[in-house]
Amino acid sequence: MMNWEKLLTPGRFDPKVKQQPVENQFRSEPERDYDRIVFSAPFRNLQDKTQVFPLPDNDFVHTRLTHSLEVSSVGRTLGKTAGEFLLNKYPNLEKAQVSSSDIGAIVAAAALTHDIGNPPFGHAGETAISDFFKFHPYGQIWQREVTPEEWADLCNFEGNAQGFRMLVSKNNGLKLSFATLAAFTKYPRASQVFERDERRRSQKKFGFYSDQAEDFRHLGEILGLDKSENGCYLRHPLAFLVEAADDICYSIIDLEDGCTLGLVTLEETIGLLAMILKDRFDPAKLETYQTQTQKLAILRAMAINQLIQETVAAFEEQEEKMLTGEFDQALTDIIPSAQALADISELSVKKIYRSKPVLEKEAAGFQVLEGLLEVFSKALNHKFYQTDLYSGQDRSILRLLPEEFPLEGWDSGVNPYPMLRILMDFISGMTDKYALNLYRRVKGIALPGA
């Protein structure tokens, strides 16, 4: 059984430094995590990454950046409120100098990074990267050069695993605290699990690639994360709150965006949010607000507040079962408003996620990412593995890679998996617009200055 003192062990994930960090009297460890994330380039790039609507023309539509900030805000409230419960239940936490604000800050920081590994064009971008290796000739060509485990990684791009990779990277990682990293990891299992337990929410996806397995083992050992029967790690209990913050925000705010863009009627939106508010919904008072924007804002605020209260109550009820691994569901699936959220999800899939504007831009995203992977993958393959095909065009393409891209030490006798992972880091880290503009240039569709 896991225990909270171990789960909140202080210290930072830094492969180069083993000693404990120097205490900072002005900021707690998770507060420093939050600040590091905010000032990082990958977080800044979320301002131009798809939430639901790629390359939005409407200023009121959310990007990954605004979504992440809102999830973090909800996460802080969830964590701080749950923290008060934990400190009352486990007095030793206070003796260990853990405060409810610390727990709120851990959840807020982890929530801030929850989408940091997502590629351009949202979930369609994940599929596009995976499909390149599965189906494209210049993706498939690498299969004979890597191990089966590595090939499975390449064919299954996963934003959560990419995020963990970015956060623990030995060269560019943010060196976050152990607890924040574990709270970030909603799916604490490796990409290669052959007996996945479908009943466990934490095994729905995977949370780290094969080359980060040792990193997560180290993290799990420090925090005392137990394992389930099939060898997968159990979730850190605070990861349930990070997941709930995301579920609450995308359910309510994607619906709000859909209404703003005219994909869902105001009447439908009010009806769905009223199901969450129940007796607190006052149609007469709502009519005192003059504009649609005002009506949506007040309903959104009230609905999120209600869902926070229900989620904290569910966390308190299930907390002991989380420590043993007996509970492994989404908290928002067991709260009183679960059916209302399911109804919102059903309508959102039908009218928002599968709307023509979204599908058209997703289709364009497939072309953009496949095109970028094709030109760079082909050039790398020709330079190092099929050298007789290396051309002037390939040479020009490789000059477009970042300065820090490792272009030394590869040949037909060297496993290219690390190089391909860095290529995927480069492309998945692009913003939507940068990816689109670079695609146009490498394909000759548009020229700089033209």
C-alpha positions in Angstrom: 0.0 0.0 0.0 1.3 3.4 -0.9 1.6 6.2 1.7 1.4 9.9 1.4 4.6 10.8 3.1 6.5 8.7 0.5 4.3 9.9 -2.3 5.2 13.6 -1.5 9.0 12.9 -1.1 10.8 16.2 -1.8 13.5 16.5 -4.5 13.9 17.1 -8.2 14.2 14.8 -11.1 17.7 15.7 -12.3 19.8 12.8 -13.7 23.0 14.9 -13.2 22.4 15.8 -9.5 21.7 13.4 -6.7 21.7 15.7 -3.7 18.5 17.4 -2.4 17.9 20.9 -3.7 18.7 23.9 -1.6 15.5 25.1 0.2 14.0 28.3 -1.1 12.4 30.4 1.6 10.2 32.4 -0.8 8.8 29.6 -3.1 7.9 26.0 -2.4 9.2 23.3 -4.6 6.0 22.9 -6.6 5.7 26.7 -6.9 9.1 26.7 -8.5 7.9 23.9 -10.8 5.0 26.1 -11.9 7.3 29.0 -12.6 9.8 26.9 -14.7 6.9 25.6 -16.8 5.4 29.1 -17.5 8.8 30.4 -18.7 9.6 27.4 -20.8 9.5 27.4 -24.6 7.4 24.3 -25.0 4.7 25.8 -22.8 4.8 29.1 -24.7 4.3 27.2 -27.9 0.9 26.0 -26.7 -0.4 29.5 -27.6 -0.6 28.3 -31.2 -1.5 24.7 -30.9 -4.9 23.3 -31.5 -7.3 22.7 -28.7 -10.3 21.7 -30.8 -10.4 24.2 -33.6 -7.1 24.3 -35.6 -5.8 27.8 -36.6 -8.9 29.5 -35.2 -10.1 32.8 -36.7 -12.2 33.6 -33.6 -10.4 35.3 -30.7 -12.8 33.7 -28.2 -11.8 30.1 -29.1 -9.4 28.3 -26.8 -5.9 27.2 -27.7 -3.9 24.6 -25.8 -2.4 27.5 -23.9 -5.6 29.0 -22.5 -6.9 25.5 -22.0 -3.8 24.5 -20.0 -4.1 27.6 -17.8 -7.7 26.9 -17.1 -7.0 23.3 -16.3 -4.2 24.4 -13.9 -6.5 26.8 -12.2 -9.2 24.1 -11.6 -6.4 21.7 -10.6 -5.1 24.1 -7.9 -8.5 24.4 -6.3 -9.0 20.6 -6.5 -5.5 20.0 -5.0 -5.7 22.5 -2.3 -9.2 21.4 -1.1 -8.2 17.7 -1.2 -5.0 18.8 0.6 -7.0 20.1 3.6 -8.7 16.7 3.8 -5.4 14.8 3.6 -3.7 17.0 6.3 -6.6 16.4 8.6 -6.5 12.7 8.0 -2.8 12.3 8.1 -1.2 14.6 10.7 2.3 13.4 9.9 2.1 15.3 6.6 2.0 18.6 8.5 5.0 17.4 10.6 6.8 16.7 7.3 6.1 20.4 6.5 3.6 19.7 3.7 0.8 22.2 3.4 -2.5 22.1 1.5 -1.1 24.9 -0.6 1.8 22.6 -1.6 -0.6 19.9 -2.7 -2.6 22.5 -4.7 0.6 23.7 -6.3 1.6 20.2 -7.3 -1.7 19.6 -9.0 -1.6 23.0 -10.6 1.9 22.5 -12.0 1.2 19.0 -13.3 -2.1 20.2 -14.9 -0.2 23.1 -16.5 2.0 20.6 -18.4 -0.7 18.0 -19.1 -0.8 18.8 -22.9 2.8 19.9 -23.3 3.7 16.8 -25.4 0.8 17.3 -27.9 1.9 17.8 -31.5 0.4 20.4 -34.0 -3.2 19.8 -35.0 -4.3 18.0 -31.8 -5.1 14.4 -31.7 -5.1 14.2 -35.4 -1.5 15.2 -35.2 -0.8 12.2 -33.0 -2.4 9.9 -35.5 -0.6 11.5 -38.4 2.8 10.9 -36.9 1.9 7.3 -36.0 0.5 6.6 -39.5 3.7 7.9 -41.2 5.7 5.1 -39.7 3.0 2.5 -40.2 2.1 3.3 -43.8 4.5 5.7 -45.6 7.5 4.1 -47.5 10.0 6.5 -45.9 8.5 5.7 -42.5 8.4 1.9 -42.9 12.0 1.9 -44.1 13.2 2.3 -40.5 11.6 -0.8 -39.2 14.6 -3.0 -40.1 17.0 -0.7 -38.3 15.4 -0.6 -34.8 14.2 -3.1 -32.2 10.6 -4.3 -32.1 10.0 -2.3 -28.9 11.4 0.8 -30.5 9.4 0.3 -33.7 6.2 0.0 -31.6 7.1 3.4 -30.0 7.5 5.0 -33.5 4.2 3.6 -34.7 2.3 4.8 -31.7 3.0 8.4 -31.0 1.4 9.3 -27.7 1.2 12.9 -26.4 1.4 11.9 -22.8 4.6 9.9 -23.3 6.0 12.7 -25.4 5.3 15.1 -22.5 7.1 12.9 -20.0 10.0 12.6 -22.4 10.2 16.4 -22.7 10.0 16.9 -18.9 12.8 14.4 -18.0 15.0 14.9 -21.0 18.6 14.8 -19.9 19.5 17.9 -22.0 16.4 20.0 -22.0 14.2 18.7 -19.2 12.7 21.1 -16.7 14.0 19.2 -13.7 10.6 19.2 -12.0 9.9 17.8 -8.5 9.2 14.1 -8.2 5.6 14.6 -7.1 4.8 16.9 -9.9 6.2 14.5 -12.5 4.2 11.6 -11.0 1.0 13.7 -10.8 1.5 14.6 -14.5 1.7 10.9 -15.5 -1.9 9.8 -15.9 -0.9 6.5 -17.6 2.1 5.2 -15.6 2.9 2.3 -17.9 5.4 1.5 -20.6 4.5 1.4 -24.3 5.1 -2.3 -24.3 2.5 -4.0 -22.1 1.0 -7.1 -23.7 -1.5 -7.8 -21.0 -3.1 -4.4 -20.5 -6.0 -4.4 -18.0 -8.9 -2.7 -19.8 -10.7 -2.1 -16.5 -8.0 0.2 -15.2 -8.2 3.8 -16.4 -4.4 4.2 -15.8 -3.7 1.6 -18.5 -5.9 3.1 -21.2 -2.9 4.6 -22.8 0.9 4.6 -22.1 2.9 7.3 -20.3 6.5 6.7 -21.3 8.4 5.4 -24.3 10.8 2.5 -24.0 13.9 4.7 -23.7 12.3 6.5 -20.7 11.4 3.2 -18.8 14.4 3.6 -16.6 13.5 7.2 -15.8 10.1 6.2 -14.6 11.4 3.2 -12.7 13.6 5.7 -10.8 10.7 8.0 -10.1 8.5 5.1 -9.0 11.2 3.9 -6.6 11.6 7.3 -5.0 7.9 7.8 -4.5 7.0 4.3 -3.6 4.6 3.7 -6.4 3.2 0.2 -6.2 2.4 -2.0 -9.2 -0.7 -3.8 -10.3 -0.9 -7.5 -11.0 0.3 -7.2 -14.6 3.4 -5.2 -13.6 2.2 -1.7 -14.5 2.6 1.0 -12.0 -0.3 2.4 -10.0 -1.2 6.0 -10.5 0.0 8.7 -8.0 -3.3 9.6 -6.4 -2.9 13.3 -7.3 -2.9 12.2 -11.0 -6.6 11.5 -10.6 -7.1 15.2 -9.7 -5.1 16.4 -12.7 -7.2 14.1 -15.0 -10.4 15.4 -13.4 -9.3 19.1 -13.9 -8.8 18.3 -17.6 -12.1 16.4 -17.9 -14.0 19.3 -16.3 -12.5 22.0 -18.4 -12.6 20.4 -21.8 -16.2 19.2 -21.2 -17.5 22.6 -20.3 -15.3 24.9 -22.3 -15.3 23.0 -25.5 -19.1 23.2 -25.3 -18.8 26.9 -24.7 -16.6 27.3 -27.7 -19.0 25.2 -29.8 -21.8 27.5 -28.8 -19.7 30.7 -29.6 -19.0 29.4 -33.1 -22.6 28.5 -33.7 -22.1 24.7 -33.8 -24.3 24.2 -30.8 -27.4 26.4 -30.0 -27.5 28.5 -26.9 -30.7 26.6 -25.8 -28.9 23.2 -26.1 -25.9 24.6 -24.1 -28.1 26.0 -21.4 -30.0 22.7 -21.1 -26.8 20.7 -20.7 -25.3 23.0 -18.1 -28.6 23.1 -16.2 -28.3 19.3 -15.7 -25.1 19.9 -13.7 -26.5 22.9 -11.7 -29.8 21.1 -10.9 -31.7 23.2 -8.3 -29.1 26.0 -8.5 -30.2 26.8 -12.1 -32.4 29.9 -12.2 -33.8 30.6 -15.7 -35.2 34.0 -14.6 -31.9 35.2 -13.2 -30.1 34.0 -16.4 -32.4 36.2 -18.4 -31.1 39.3 -16.6 -27.8 38.9 -18.5 -28.2 40.6 -21.9 -25.6 38.9 -24.1 -24.9 35.3 -25.0 -21.3 35.7 -23.8 -22.5 36.8 -20.4 -24.9 33.9 -20.1 -22.3 31.4 -21.1 -19.8 32.9 -18.7 -22.0 32.7 -15.6 -23.2 29.2 -16.4 -19.7 28.0 -17.1 -18.4 29.4 -13.8 -21.3 27.8 -11.8 -21.0 24.4 -13.5 -17.2 24.2 -13.0 -17.7 25.1 -9.3 -20.3 22.4 -8.9 -18.1 19.8 -10.6 -15.1 20.7 -8.4 -17.2 20.1 -5.3 -18.4 16.8 -6.5 -14.9 15.7 -7.6 -13.3 16.5 -4.2 -16.0 14.6 -2.5 -15.3 11.6 -4.8 -11.6 11.9 -4.1 -12.1 11.8 -0.4 -14.4 8.8 -0.7 -11.9 6.8 -2.9 -8.6 8.0 -1.5 -7.7 4.9 0.5 -8.6 2.7 -2.5 -6.3 4.8 -4.6 -3.4 4.0 -2.3 -4.1 0.2 -2.7 -4.8 0.4 -6.4 -8.4 -0.9 -5.9 -9.8 2.3 -7.4 -8.7 3.1 -11.0 -11.4 5.1 -12.7 -11.9 8.7 -13.8 -13.3 10.6 -10.8 -15.7 12.4 -13.2 -17.2 9.0 -14.1 -18.5 8.5 -10.5 -19.7 11.9 -9.5 -23.4 12.8 -9.4 -23.0 14.9 -12.6 -21.4 12.0 -14.5 -24.4 11.5 -16.8 -24.6 15.2 -17.6 -20.9 15.1 -18.6 -21.6 12.0 -20.7 -24.5 13.9 -22.5 -22.2 16.9 -23.1 -19.5 14.5 -24.5 -22.0 12.8 -26.8 -23.3 16.1 -28.2 -19.7 17.5 -28.5 -18.6 14.5 -30.6 -21.5 14.9 -32.9 -21.7 18.6 -33.4 -18.2 19.9 -32.5 -15.4 17.4 -32.9 -16.9 16.0 -36.1 -18.0 19.4 -37.5 -16.9 20.2 -41.0 -14.5 23.0 -40.0 -12.7 20.7 -37.6 -12.6 17.8 -40.0 -11.3 19.9 -42.8 -8.4 21.3 -40.8 -7.6 17.9 -39.3 -7.3 16.6 -42.9 -5.0 19.4 -43.7 -3.0 18.6 -40.6 -2.4 15.0 -41.8 -1.0 16.3 -45.0 1.3 18.8 -43.3 2.8 16.4 -40.8 3.2 13.6 -43.2 4.9 15.9 -45.6 7.3 17.2 -43.1 8.2 13.8 -41.8 8.7 12.6 -45.4 11.2 15.2 -46.4 13.3 15.0 -43.2 13.1 11.3 -42.8 14.1 10.7 -46.4 17.0 13.1 -46.2 18.3 11.5 -43.0 17.9 8.0 -44.5 19.8 9.0 -47.6 22.6 10.7 -45.7 23.3 7.9 -43.3 21.7 4.6 -44.4 21.1 4.7 -48.2 24.1 6.9 -49.0 24.0 6.3 -52.7 20.7 8.2 -52.9 21.9 11.3 -51.0 21.2 14.4 -53.1 21.6 18.1 -53.1 17.9 18.4 -52.2 18.5 16.2 -49.1 21.5 18.4 -48.1 19.3 21.5 -48.3 16.5 19.9 -46.3 18.9 18.9 -43.5 20.1 22.5 -43.1 16.6 23.3 -41.9 17.0 21.1 -38.8 17.7 22.9 -35.5 21.3 23.7 -34.8 21.4 21.3 -31.9 20.1 18.4 -34.0 22.8 15.6 -33.9 24.0 15.1 -37.4 27.2 13.2 -36.4 27.8 9.5 -35.5 25.1 7.8 -37.6 25.6 5.2 -40.2 24.1 1.9 -41.3 25.7 0.1 -38.3 24.1 2.5 -35.7 20.6 2.1 -34.4 18.7 5.3 -35.6 16.0 5.2 -32.9 17.5 8.1 -30.9 17.8 10.2 -34.0 14.2 9.5 -35.0 13.0 10.4 -31.6 14.8 13.8 -31.8 13.2 14.3 -35.3 9.8 13.6 -33.7 10.7 16.0 -30.9 11.3 18.7 -33.5 8.2 18.2 -35.5 5.8 17.5 -32.6 7.1 20.6 -30.8 6.1 22.9 -33.7 3.1 25.2 -33.5 0.3 24.8 -36.0 1.3 27.8 -38.0 5.0 27.1 -38.0 4.4 23.5 -39.2 2.1 24.8 -42.0 4.5 27.5 -43.1 7.5 25.1 -43.1 5.5 22.5 -45.1 4.7 25.1 -47.7 8.3 26.0 -48.1 9.8 22.6 -48.2 7.2 21.5 -50.8 7.7 24.7 -52.9 4.1 25.8 -52.4 5.3 29.2 -50.9 8.7 30.8 -50.9 10.2 33.1 -48.2 9.3 36.7 -49.0 7.0 35.7 -51.8 
